[in-house]
Amino acid sequence: RCKQCDYTSKFSQALNAHVLVVHDKVTHFCKFCDFKSPHKTTIYYHIKKVHENKEKQKKARNVLPKLSTEDELAMNSMVKVNDSGIYLCNSNDCEFKSKTKSGLKRHIKVMHLNLVSYRCKQCDYTSKFSQALNAHVLVVHDKVTHFCKFCDFKSPHKTTIYYHIKKVHENKEKQK
């Protein structure tokens, strides 16, 4: 039962959504422009309709260079397979394991041969990891900020918001 009006629901999630939309006027924001809505699905369809191509363009692009013969030989010397068919990195003090040969080769190229594999299309930023490049684009170029739906906390990272809600607000919900 809503404390501010006559709305009732058997489900706490529906009640929470009601409070957020009707009473708290929580607004969801488009990560590409100033469009906002009290409904998350409206934002989803807005992005799909207006910014679909932009979102696809922002994805990380693999630009791993072709290996020289010397690097290819070095890489092959680091590949080892155990009796269980798991690929092991044979480099000094490295304990990396992979279920696939391609996974191990990518590890060797990036971690041991120091080949940069991802470049930002908008600036000179490079990274060994696609996740780091995607985060860079979101924070530096898109200036995306995610908002907590329960308080004023905000972060450029969606996962930070998830863990914030889980740590700060989920305990409050359970205490009620």
C-alpha distance (Angstrom), angle and dihedral (degrees) to the residues before:
residue distance angle dihedral
R1 . . .
C2 3.80 . .
K3 3.82 113.5 .
Q4 3.81 91.9 -148.7
C5 3.82 102.0 47.1
D6 3.83 143.4 2.4
Y7 3.81 96.2 -81.6
T8 3.81 114.9 128.2
S9 3.77 133.0 -178.4
K10 3.78 137.2 173.5
F11 3.78 89.4 -138.2
S12 3.81 124.0 70.7
Q13 3.83 91.5 -151.7
A14 3.81 91.2 57.7
L15 3.81 90.6 47.7
N16 3.82 91.4 49.3
A17 3.81 90.9 49.0
H18 3.82 90.1 49.2
V19 3.82 92.1 52.1
L20 3.79 92.0 46.9
V21 3.80 95.8 49.1
V22 3.83 101.9 34.0
H23 3.79 104.7 32.7
D24 3.79 108.5 18.2
K25 3.83 93.0 39.0
V26 3.80 89.2 -144.0
T27 3.75 108.9 -170.2
H28 3.77 127.9 -153.2
F29 3.78 117.6 -144.6
C30 3.79 132.8 -143.3
K31 3.80 109.5 -120.8
F32 3.82 91.8 -143.6
C33 3.82 104.1 45.2
D34 3.83 143.9 3.1
F35 3.82 94.9 -81.1
K36 3.81 113.5 127.2
S37 3.79 137.5 176.4
P38 3.81 139.1 176.3
H39 3.82 87.3 -125.6
K40 3.79 123.4 72.9
T41 3.81 92.1 -153.8
T42 3.80 90.7 57.0
I43 3.81 88.5 57.0
Y44 3.80 90.0 48.7
Y45 3.82 93.0 54.0
H46 3.82 92.1 41.4
I47 3.83 90.8 55.6
K48 3.79 91.5 44.8
K49 3.82 92.5 51.1
V50 3.82 101.9 37.1
H51 3.80 106.9 25.0
E52 3.82 105.8 25.1
N53 3.82 94.5 118.4
K54 3.81 92.4 45.0
E55 3.80 91.0 53.9
K56 3.80 91.9 51.0
Q57 3.82 91.3 48.2
K58 3.81 92.6 54.3
K59 3.80 94.5 61.5
A60 3.78 116.9 112.0
R61 3.77 116.5 -92.4
N62 3.78 120.9 -143.1
V63 3.79 109.8 -131.4
L64 3.80 100.4 164.9
P65 3.81 107.2 160.2
K66 3.80 122.4 -125.3
L67 3.79 112.0 -94.4
S68 3.77 122.6 -110.9
T69 3.82 116.5 -124.2
E70 3.81 88.9 -105.2
D71 3.83 92.5 52.7
E72 3.82 90.9 44.8
L73 3.82 90.4 54.8
A74 3.81 91.6 46.0
M75 3.79 90.6 50.6
N76 3.79 93.9 48.4
S77 3.82 90.2 51.6
M78 3.82 88.9 57.2
V79 3.82 95.0 53.7
K80 3.79 115.2 97.6
V81 3.84 130.4 165.8
N82 3.80 123.4 -152.5
D83 3.82 126.6 -148.2
S84 3.83 91.5 -90.5
G85 3.80 92.3 57.9
I86 3.83 93.2 -106.4
Y87 3.80 115.1 143.2
L88 3.80 113.4 -128.6
C89 3.78 129.9 -164.0
N90 3.80 108.0 -119.6
S91 3.82 94.7 -162.8
N92 3.82 120.0 119.7
D93 3.82 113.6 -74.8
C94 3.82 92.9 -11.1
E95 3.79 117.1 133.6
F96 3.81 98.3 -177.7
K97 3.82 115.6 143.7
S98 3.80 130.8 -173.6
K99 3.78 136.5 -176.3
T100 3.81 89.6 -141.7
K101 3.79 133.9 50.9
S102 3.81 90.5 -135.6
G103 3.83 89.9 55.4
L104 3.78 91.1 52.8
K105 3.81 92.2 45.7
R106 3.83 90.8 51.9
H107 3.83 89.1 50.5
I108 3.81 91.7 50.9
K109 3.83 93.6 46.8
V110 3.79 93.2 49.5
M111 3.80 103.5 34.2
H112 3.81 104.5 30.7
L113 3.81 105.9 24.0
N114 3.83 90.7 38.9
L115 3.79 95.7 -134.7
V116 3.80 114.0 164.2
S117 3.77 109.3 -131.7
Y118 3.83 106.7 -178.0
R119 3.81 130.4 48.9
C120 3.79 129.8 -174.4
K121 3.81 112.8 -118.0
Q122 3.82 91.4 -147.5
C123 3.81 102.8 48.4
D124 3.83 142.9 1.3
Y125 3.83 95.5 -80.4
T126 3.83 115.1 131.9
S127 3.78 131.4 -178.3
K128 3.76 140.3 179.9
F129 3.81 89.7 -134.9
S130 3.82 132.1 58.5
Q131 3.82 91.7 -145.5
A132 3.80 90.9 58.2
L133 3.80 91.3 49.4
N134 3.81 92.1 48.7
A135 3.82 90.1 49.8
H136 3.82 89.9 48.3
V137 3.83 91.8 53.0
L138 3.80 91.9 47.9
V139 3.80 95.8 47.7
V140 3.82 102.8 34.7
H141 3.80 105.0 31.0
D142 3.81 106.3 21.9
K143 3.81 95.0 34.8
V144 3.80 87.0 -146.8
T145 3.75 115.2 -178.3
H146 3.77 123.2 -173.7
F147 3.79 119.2 -150.4
C148 3.79 131.7 -146.9
K149 3.81 109.3 -120.4
F150 3.82 91.6 -145.0
C151 3.82 103.6 46.6
D152 3.83 143.4 1.9
F153 3.82 95.0 -80.4
K154 3.82 114.2 126.9
S155 3.79 136.9 175.8
P156 3.80 138.9 175.2
H157 3.82 87.5 -125.6
K158 3.80 122.1 74.1
T159 3.81 91.8 -155.0
T160 3.80 90.5 56.4
I161 3.81 88.6 56.8
Y162 3.82 90.4 48.2
Y163 3.81 92.9 53.4
H164 3.81 91.9 41.5
I165 3.83 90.6 55.6
K166 3.79 91.5 44.4
K167 3.82 92.9 50.1
V168 3.80 102.0 36.4
H169 3.79 107.5 27.0
E170 3.81 106.9 26.9
N171 3.80 91.8 65.1
K172 3.81 90.1 52.0
E173 3.81 90.0 52.2
K174 3.82 91.8 51.5
Q175 3.83 92.0 49.4
K176 3.83 92.9 56.5
